[in-house]
Amino acid sequence: MTKVLVIEDEPTVRENLLDLLKAENFDVVEAENGKIGIKKAISEIPDLILCDLMMPEVDGYSVLTTLREEPATAIIPFIFLTAKVAKADLRQGMDLGADDYITKPFTRAELLSAILSRLSKQATLREYLSAKNDTNTLTPEIQVIRNDLYLALTSESQSEFELFYKPIVNASEKIVAVESFLTWNSPKIGVIYPSELIPLAESTNLIIPLGACLVKRVCEQLYTWQKVGYTVLPISVNISTQQFYDSNFISTVKTTLDNYSLEPSKLQIEISENVIMQDFNLSSIVMQELRELGVEIAIDHFGTGNSSLICLKKLPVNTLKLDAYFTHNIANDLQKSAITNALIQMAHNLNLQIVAQGVNTKAELDFILQKNCHYMQGSLFSNLLSSSELEDMLNHQNI
């Protein structure tokens, strides 16, 4: 039986949801506030979570942030129940990893449609990922999805993919760079976000062409800005393990940059600490080749891996991106704040830029600025933006 966790602080709304879901033969777990909801999500591991957005003390955003950081609950479909319909609110939830929104008041049909849609998509993805590369175990439907992804990646226009951006701001909250993300508008199962698209591509040996697609689309964007006279911001691209260690990776980057006649420093490659430490010597070689091209390099999720100060001194990196774990609720966690302060000071001592990820509250911002970390990302400044939304924001800040 499918288990649904309902996190809702209004008793009447919660009871109506429970009655409706039980009538549809769902196994329902209830939580009357965000704090209890987090505990029940981790202990019960539901198949789907319905969560009110506006709740006292721990709101829906905080619930989602916490659950996405827990391995056991990181990919559970999460649907917000909300009376807020502002675009900024919707963007914030999607940026944090929400799967859908249902606006109050909603009908029984709307609720069930959203639930069944997310469960169907999740079941399809799980079946797809569990099948791995054994084509003998793939259903006809799954093979169609696999083929669709391949065709989308190999098409000349690659029109089914769309770029989104997460701004990086300075202490004055001015956008100085952006991080890129790629979504796939699948004709069969709808929009596939990076958290789903990456494992999907990895399980089918399509992660390398997906990474090449991301680099190409980013370079196209840089070229477009350059051509129309916009200020060209640096754009960072997250690189997977397979792509980073692929023998054609450097030539792919170089060829793409050359094709669009771009200044290489406008492209930044982000690699996680753990990827680098898998083969430190080879990583050093690849990174040095990137730097020789003029491409800048950032270490993503810094602080969560096992690299040492000695290792960092040997790597040709420009930027450290402090993992969001060290920023979340930092003002109220003395141990975390001490570690974060040490990491920031280490970056300064190595003459590296440091970006604090996951800055979502004013308290987190104030603490980070006090520690002389002057580059940040987070929903406090902006959620994921389309190209047109980013351009509008840049135009506004330049007025």
GULUMKE-734202 format. One record per residue: x negated, y negated, z of N, C-alpha, C in turn; residue in three letters. Coordinates in steps of 0.001 Angstrom, whole numbers, plus 500000, padded with zeros to 6 digits. Layout:
BEGIN
XYZXYZXYZALA...
This chain:
BEGIN
499158501195500000500000500000500000499121498753500000MET499460497797499167498681496570499056498853495709500306THR497721495277500872497748494500502113497552493014501805LYS498466492182502307498399490741502115498321490057503474VAL497320489191503629497188488395504849497827487032504613LEU498764486640505497499428485348505412498927484468506561VAL498259483367506219497756482422507217498595481150507084ILE499481480918508025500433479801507946500815479364509360GLU500646478079509656500892477604511021502352477244511279ASP503155477081510251504572476780510456505350478086510597GLU505942478341511780506604479630512039507686479982511030PRO508514479001510666509614479293509749509104479711508375THR508121478970507871507540479302506567506873480672506622VAL506144480914507707505444482199507851506430483375507880ARG507510483213508638508504484283508738509175484555507400GLU509465483500506650510072483684505324509129484423504385ASN507851484067504446506861484753503612506743486227503982LEU506720486499505282506609487884505741507803488709505281LEU509004488150505412510217488876505006510205489147503506ASP509811488148502737509790488306501285508789489378500855LEU507609489328501433506561490276501041506878491699501495LEU507442491818502691507825493154503171508914493757502290LYS509828492912501806510886493388500923510330493903499606ALA509137493423499240508472493872498013507472494995498287GLU507558495567499487506725496725499884505243496414500025ASN504911495164500389503535494829500733503307495127502210PHE502108495547502532501676495674503924501208494280504348ASP501909493645505277501668492242505582501019492073506952VAL499978491232506992499301490842508229499492489347508384VAL499844488890509580500091487466509766499080486831510708GLU498843485540510479497964484744511345498562483359511454ALA498690482872512699499377481600512916498484480381512811GLU497176480578512617496292479436512390495031479913511680ASN494183478953511296492986479286510522491986480126511281GLY491802479846512560490827480585513357491192482060513450LYS492480482321513751492941483710513822492895484347512432ILE493208483553511408493189484074510047491817484570509631GLY490774483845510000489406484265509680489091485594510342ILE489434485723511617489169486969512353489917488143511737LYS491184487928511385491964489025510814491504489391509408LYS491060488407508649490546488703507311489319489612507390ALA488438489329508341487203490103508488487490491496509058ILE488462491591509959488757492890510588489680493752509733SER490614493122509016491605493877508252491195494116506795GLU490374493254506246489965493294504827491192493476503925ILE492019492440503820493219492550502978492884492555501492PRO493873492902500693493696492878499240493892491483498673ASP494593490622499419494841489260498966495169488397500176LEU494822487114500094495085486180501194495920485007500691ILE497016484730501406497805483529501202497513482602502365LEU497076481386502096496634480511503182497168479100503006CYS497808478578504067498242477189504068497015476287504012ASP497127475189503298495992474283503168495829473385504384LEU496909472754504809496836471791505904497234472451507218MET496239472728508054496456473299509374495568472568510373MET496003472440511632495174471749512629493912472536512953PRO492878471845513358491586472415513775490842473067512618GLU491296474219512158490633474912511050491585474907509857VAL491307474057508855492212473978507704491887475053506676ASP492679475072505598492500476100504582491145476055503902GLY490614474844503682489292474719503072488236475419503929TYR488304475198505240487322475801506150487468477315506202SER488713477786506170488950479233506140488292479840504900VAL488551479224503747488004479739502489486485479700502490LEU485899478595502952484440478471503001483832479581503845THR484411479831505005483892480860505903484000482249505285THR485149482552504686485363483894504129484514484136502885LEU484228483101502117483383483286500938481923483519501330ARG481553483148502551480188483371503025480014484746503658GLU481130485434503937481081486776504514481091487813503399GLU480082488685503325480034489667502237481308490507502111PRO481904490879503250483075491756503216484314491077502662ALA484369489753502735485567489029502294485294488081501124THR484096488117500586483665487106499604484476487121498310ALA484976488287497903485664488350496608487150488659496748ILE487698488592497959489134488817498132489898487671497462ILE490876487965496600491661486893495977492296485990497036PRO492194484686496839492602483707497845493507482678497173PHE494740482575497649495714481651497070496130480630498123ILE495994479356497789496421478295498699497929478058498585PHE498563477806499717499944477335499780499868475886500217LEU500338474967499388500098473564499703501179472642499165THR501391471566499889502277470507499416501483469416498720ALA500147469535498732499282468532498116499084468878496639LYS499331467920495774499227468192494341498211467282493654VAL497469466488494427496462465611493832495379466451493164ALA494886465973492031493887466718491262492619466964492074LYS492237465980492891491022466124493702491161467265494694ALA492363467435495261492583468521496209492500469876495517ASP493072469958494315493007471210493564491573471550493201LEU490815470552492766489421470756492391488596471238493590ARG488852470642494754488082471023495930488279472501496245GLN489519472956496179489782474368496449489134475285495439GLY489206474934494150488605475771493118487092475776493240MET486526474634493626485079474543493816484625475478494930ASP485433475581495984485075476436497112485329477906496825LEU486055478219495762486267479612495393487694480099495458GLY488684479184495551490077479612495549490446480183494178ALA491378481122494170491800481736492918493036481069492325ASP493853480473493192495076479870492679495691478954493741ASP496660478164493303497433477275494171498915477532493926TYR499704477523494990501164477515494853501652476285495598ILE502359475423494886502797474166495476504147474337496174THR504200473915497426505455473955498184506372472821497724LYS507687473050497673508370474334497882508272475185496615PRO508140476483496788508022477369495634509136478411495695PHE509402478994494554510442480009494477509846481385494735THR510708482338495001510279483725495185509572484234493936ARG510105483894492774509507484342491510508110483756491318ALA507940482471491665506632481823491523505593482480492429GLU506007482773493659505085483400494607504670484786494131LEU505647485598493761505338486962493337504526486978492047LEU504815486060491157504059485984489902502588485688490171SER502332484726491057500946484374491389500232485537492057ALA500911486208492982500302487332493695499984488474492739ILE500960488856491942500776489995491038499728489695489972LEU499684488437489529498682488051488538497278488207489083SER497055487722490321495710487820490915495351489264491237ARG496304490039491732496028491440492046495710492234490785LEU496424491931489711496172492622488447494783492302487923SER494430491023487980493103490618487520492019491260488376LYS492230491268489702491234491843490600491079493341490353GLN492191494038490143492127495476489894491383495773488601ALA491649494954487590490970495140486305489467494934486448THR489090493875487160487666493591487345486983494675488169LEU487659495139489222487055496180490061486855497472489276ARG487854497818488479487727499018487653486586498854486665GLU486500497670486112485464497381485123484075497475485731TYR483926496872486925482619496859487566482234498238488077LEU483206499005488576482896500331489098482512501291487988SER483024501020486793482698501889485665481271501711485181ALA480693500499485479479316500194485066479161500362483568LYS478140501101483152477859501214481720478265502564481134ASN478964503345481919479382504661481439480653504502480602ASP480495504427479307481644504167478442482653505306478472THR482241506488478932483174507612478999484232507403480068ASN483956506538481056484905506312482142485752505066481930THR485524504329480864486253503094480633487611503374479981LEU488642502737480512489960502839479905489976502012478625THR490947502280477743491033501466476518491152499979476817PRO491912499615477870492066498196478218490732497581478605GLU489945498341479395488659497824479853487688497691478685ILE487728498629477777486842498550476621487182497329475763GLN488450496980475707488856495779474967488245494541475607VAL488286494467476953487713493317477651486215493243477407ILE485566494392477462484126494431477212483811493909475816ARG484568494377474847484354493942473470484665492453473306ASN485713491996474001486065490581473918484926489700474418ASP484314490091475519483213489306476067482035489290475100LEU481746490449474528480640490530473556480913489635472343TYR482127489703471818482476488903470646482446487404470972LEU482903487062472178482889485647472574481471485120472657ALA480555485948473155479164485526473304478426485464471971LEU478803486315471049478082486376469772478722485509468689THR479875484910468988480486484024467997479664482749467876SER479680482142466710478863480952466470479301479780467348GLU480603479623467526481100478469468283481085478699469793SER481192479969470212481286480304471638482353479442472318GLN483472479251471611484504478306472043485294478770473260SER485209480062473599485951480549474758485262480205476077GLU484064479636476003483324479277477208483388477773477429PHE483503477404478693483592475989479041482631475675480179GLU481944474543480044481012474101481075481716473260482129LEU481331473491483383481732472624484483480472472214485233PHE480592471121485990479401470556486617479658470235488084TYR478635470449488896478667470051490303477596468976490493LYS478013467747490775477043466654490892476072466814492056PRO474866466290491844473870466111492904473745464609493102ILE473899464152494349473901462716494620472735462337495516VAL472400461037495497471356460537496389471991459944497648ASN471187459301498474471679458771499748472743457701499558ALA472748457066498387473771456058498078475002456685497431SER475010458024497365476104458802496771476253458536495276GLU475142458180494642475117458020493189474662459323492552LYS475350459730491489475004460977490810473655460828490108ILE472725461723490430471388461655489833471074462892488978VAL471877463946489131471691465179488358472960466013488537ALA473093467074487749474238467969487894473792469416487734VAL474536470303488372474337471741488218475447472265487322GLU475114473157486407476088473631485422476643475005485785SER477895475221485378478572476502485581479372476818484325PHE479453478100484002480130478523482782481343479381483138LEU482498479039482578483688479869482727484052480473481377THR484725481609481422485165482278480196486681482298480165TRP487258481713479132488706481739478951489073483003478182ASN489155484113478897489419485414478280490839485476477728SER491004485941476501492359486058475942493190487142476622PRO492533488045477366493255489159477985493581488934479455LYS492665488349480211492888488230481664492729486817482181ILE492763485841481296492756484448481729491360483923482039GLY491317482869482837490051482205483150489236483061484111VAL487991483336483731487065484099484570486006483124485068ILE485974482946486397485047481995486995483675482631487200TYR482637481834487435481275482375487547481134483505488564PRO481842483422489696481724484466490724482179485821490207SER483032485825489179483494487069488567482774487346487254GLU482484486294486521481882486450485200480471487019485276LEU479697486571486245478312487038486349478235488538486618ILE478930489080487653478885490541487834479488491295486657PRO480487490704486003481077491325484822480031491479483731LEU479271490416483483478225490455482450477080491375482852ALA476722491369484137475634492223484609475975493693484430GLU477227494053484679477618495463484624477656496002483204SER477611495138482215477702495553480815476464495210480005THR475409494827480700474168494427480015474377493224479099ASN475327492358479472475563491140478708475102489895479465LEU474405490091480565473994488943481366472943488102480636ILE472087488732479846471065487967479114471708487089478036ILE472604487625477183473276486722476233474170485691476926PRO474731486032478091475517485041478823474623483900479301LEU473442484249479817472500483219480250472036482361479085GLY471801483002477930471395482250476740472512481309476295ALA473747481764476437474897480928476097474943479703476996CYS474697479894478290474706478781479233473625477759478884LEU472413478251478597471319477344478225471681476572476958VAL472249477266475976472622476614474718473685475548474938LYS474728475880475723475812474919475942475327473690476707ARG474418473917477647473847472792478398473027471900477467VAL472236472518476606471431471722475674472310470966474685CYS473426471584474287474383470878473429474930469632474131GLU475226469780475423475744468649476182474703467540476299GLN473467467924476601472388466941476691472204466212475360LEU472274466965474274472126466368472940473259465390472638TYR474476465783473021475634464912472789475487463605473547THR475117463686474812474906462462475599473820461593474978TRP472745462235474549471625461507473951472058460813472669GLN472873461514471876473294460998470569474213459787470702LYS475096459792471714476048458686471863475522457567472749VAL474294457733473258473678456666474026473968456684475512GLY474497457809476038474719457917477470473386458078478197TYR473378457686479446472232458019480290472204459531480459THR471120460170480076471047461633480085470581462109481453VAL471498462691482206471156463240483514470499464604483373LEU469572464941484256469061466322484270470185467304484604PRO470212468427483916471201469478484183470459470750484573ILE470878471358485660470250472595486107471077473805485677SER470376474898485430470975476143484961470527477273485881VAL471488478020486416471155479164487266470786480359486397ASN469650480962486705469132482077485917469204483366486726ILE469745484414486113469868485712486786468522486441486812SER468462487477487612467242488289487720466850488863486365THR467824489484485684467527490128484404467030489120483368GLN467648487972483334467255486968482351465870486406482652GLN465611486151483934464339485563484326463162486461483966PHE463340487764484145462258488712483867462291489271482442TYR463245488813481637463319489266480255462154488691479446ASP461552489498478597460358489083477854460646487950476868SER461909487781476480462259486737475516462762485450476178ASN462753485411477510463349484278478220462674482954477850PHE461353482905477910460635481656477635460864481196476200ILE460794482132475266460984481754473865462409481276473614SER463394481858474320464786481416474180464941479970474648THR464351479654475791464418478288476322463729477317475373VAL462529477686474927461759476794474040462491476550472721LYS463003477619472127463693477493470844464929476613470969THR465669476802472049466890476021472247466563474545472444THR465557474251473242465141472865473431464694472240472111LEU463927472995471346463434472492470062464586472241469089ASP465564473151469082466698473015468152467470471716468373ASN467492471255469622468249470047469938467344468831470185TYR466041469006469940465074467897470083465223467196471430SER465211467987472497465444467457473837464161467269474618LEU464197466308475526463116466150476484463229467292477494GLU462251468192477582462366469390478419462655469111479889PRO462200467956480400462390467670481821463851467454482181SER464722467276481175466151467128481457466818468463481747LYS466114469554481503466623470886481808465892471412483034LEU466654471820484038466046472392485236466535473829485395GLN465598474719485635465918476127485846465997476400487344ILE467108476994487782467272477369489189467123478879489339GLU466246479273490273466000480686490541466095480883492049ILE466757481947492470466887482171493911465580482710494483SER465419482492495773464221482968496469464014484468496282GLU465087485230496427464968486693496367464541487173494981ASN464979486476493935464552486834492584463043486654492451VAL462536485551492944461097485264492858460279486319493584ILE460748486728494758459962487635495580460032489085495107MET460890489390494147460931490756493615459616491110492926GLN459039490141492261457741490340491613457042488990491615ASP456372488692492708455832487353492902454823486976491818PHE453948487891491439452930487575490432453547487262489074ASN454504488098488653455167487856487375455998486571487438LEU456642486334488579457419485108488746456538483882488572SER455362483935489155454429482808489050454063482532487601SER453854483602486834453489483452485421454638482827484633ILE455837483366484834457013482851484116457259481384484466VAL457145481062485747457382479688486182456328478729485635MET455106479197485560454048478363485009454290478094483525GLN454787479101482803455094478917481384456239477918481201GLU457208477963482103458298476994482045457785475578482280LEU456925475437483264456367474122483564455529473597482408ARG454822474501481722454029474082480563454924473583479431GLU456166474089479381457134473584478406457644472205478800LEU457469471859480071457998470598480569459302470748481329GLY459763471996481501461010472276482213460759472230483716VAL461680471631484465461544471592485916462157472834486546GLU461717473150487760462120474396488414462597474108489831ILE463714474731490186464240474624491550464408476013492132ALA464143476143493426464420477388494138465781477237494806ILE466727478075494373468094477998494876468244478852496139ASP469266478519496936469557479241498189468326479319499083HIS467574478245499101466340478258499888466643478425501377PHE465814479247502026465963479501503447466592480837503757GLY467206481462502737467865482749502966467022483926502501THR465936483651501802465082484714501289463912484998502208GLY462881485604501646461736486006502467460427485413501960ASN460493484256501304459248483624500849458579482925502027SER457285482782501940456523482149503013455974480810502522SER455457480051503447454870478750503105453709478935502136LEU452901479969502349451760480229501466452241480516500048ILE453340481297499938453886481604498623454367480334497923CYS455072479497498657455609478267498065454502477370497523LEU453384477306498236452282476452497809451696476917496487LYS451881478184496166451314478730494940452247478596493747LYS453501478221493991454488478192492916454644476786492333LEU454760476676491009454893475365490361456338474871490374PRO456895474641491564458288474227491674458389472728491924VAL459548472173491579459812470746491796460756470503492966ASN461709471442493136462822471195494055463161472440494853THR463516472232496119464090473286496965465542472932497223LEU466441473897497012467858473670497274468252474433498533LYS468466473686499586468757474268500891470114474961500846LEU470156476230501248471389476997501175472486476351502020ASP473739476479501550474879475858502228475059476363503653ALA474548477552503941474656478077505309474046477116506323TYR472946476491505951472224475623506893472904474264507051PHE473829473944506160474527472668506231475862472791506946THR476524473917506762477873474093507310477889473934508830HIS478677472953509303478856472706510745477535472434511455ASN476592471855510757475235471692511290475187470784512516ILE476058469794512567476030468838513680476404469483515013ALA477059470657514954477503471323516176476743472611516471ASN475683472873515732474914474106515910473445473734516105ASP473004473733517357471645473278517673470577474145517027LEU470786475455517030469788476354516443469674476127514939GLN470828476019514281470833475797512841470211474443512499LYS470520473430513300469983472096513021468471472056513159SER467936472814514112466479472862514295465803473520513090ALA466399474610512609465846475311511450465918474424510207ILE467050473777510033467248472916508866466253471763508870THR466064471159510022465108470056510135463708470519509755ASN463332471717510209462000472259509898461845472501508393ALA462902473025507747462841473288506307462720471987505516LEU463440470962505937463364469665505253461968469072505393ILE461419469137506590460086468590506807459035469358506016GLN459218470676505912458292471489505131458301471049503666MET459496470810503126459598470358501740458885469024501555ALA459070468117502496458395466820502413456874466993502441HIS456394467874503297454947468106503411454360468698502138ASN455197469419501383454741470007500126455014469095498932LEU455491467868499223455823466893498169456859467421497190ASN457846468132497737458926468672496927460220467929497230LEU461050467773496216462388467260496453463207468352497146GLN464152467935497978465012468925498618466457468466498507ILE467307469419498133468735469158497965469490469982498998VAL470321469330499797471168470032500762472470470410500062ALA472747471712499973473981472178499354475078472315500408GLN476317472255499965477442472494500864477743471383501838GLY477436470133501465477769468998502339479241468660502100VAL480090469051503046481538468926502862482214467975503846ASN481485467518504866482078466625505860481163465432506108THR481756464372506663480980463177506997479941463489508067LYS480279464355509028479328464721510084478117465427509508ALA478336466309508540477218467008507891476357466022507109GLU476994465087506419476259464071505665475391463227506592LEU475962462752507689475211461905508615473991462631509159ASP474160463908509498473033464671510050471940464850509012PHE472335465213507793471361465439506724470573464167506427ILE471259463037506385470564461777506113469616461401507245LEU469991461696508473469111461423509615467807462203509509GLN467863463352508856466672464202508712465916463901507424LYS466256462785506777465531462333505575465658463281504391ASN466811463915504291467116464684503084468041463820502243CYS467549463331501121468258462292500386468926462764499099HIS469003464079498895469746464600497748470700465681498249TYR471946465621497775472977466479498337473980466922497279MET474644468049497570475773468537496792476869468936497771GLN478101468831497345479179469288498202480496468636497853GLY481572469188498396482907468690498088483156467308498671SER482313466850499605482465465502500139482284464462499035LEU481469464773498052481166463828496976481980464134495723PHE482072465397495384482819465776494193482945467287494137SER484020467736493522484172469152493242483726469408491805ASN483930470626491318483527470926489947484242470005488965LEU483489469508487992484015468552487026483857469088485605LEU484851468830484777484695469091483348483783468011482761SER483403468178481511482521467186480878483163465802480866SER484452465738480517485120464434480438485261463808481819SER485537464624482825485658464096484192484320463575484696GLU483254464292484374481925463834484776481589462510484092LEU481882462412482804481600461169482081482389459996482662GLU483646460237483023484457459188483635483845458726484953ASP483374459685485740482769459340487030481481458558486824MET480677458956485860479428458249485580479704456830485080LEU480714456688484233481077455367483729481537454465484875ASN482269455051485802482785454268486936481658453811487847HIS480687454699488113479616454309489032478639453325488385GLN478666453226487053477768452281486369478394450920486138ASN479679450784486530480349449492486347479762448442487294ILE
